[in-house]
C-alpha cells in the first residue's frame, strides 16, 4: 500500500526523484531562488505548508490552558511549594510548545521550485 501523504521536509526526501540527500542551497540569497537542491536529480526545491500545520495550532491552543489549569488544580489540591509548581508548569509548557513546533515542522513538505513563482 502506497503512502498518499508527502513526507516532511525534515526527512530530506526529494519529491521529484525520491532521493534522500536534499541539501540547503547556500548560493541563493533572493526570494526568487530555490532554497534547497537535490544533488541526485539537480532539481531546485522550496517548502510549502500543508493542512497538517493546523494541528500545531490546535495543540498549542489546548496545551497552554491545560497546563495552566492543571497547575492551578495541583496548587489548590496539594498545597505544593511555588518552586515545584513553577517547575511543573515550565515542563508542561515546554512539552506542549515543543510538540506544537514538531507538528508544524512535520506539516511542511518540499515542492519543485518554479522560476518566477513562489
Secondary structure, 3 states (H helix, E strand, C coil): CCCCCCCCHHHCCCCCCCCCCEEECCCCCCCCCCCEEECCCCCEEEEEECHHHHHHHHHHHHHHHHHHHHHHHHHHHHCCCHHHHHHHHHHHHHHHHHHHHHHHHHCEEEEECCCCCC
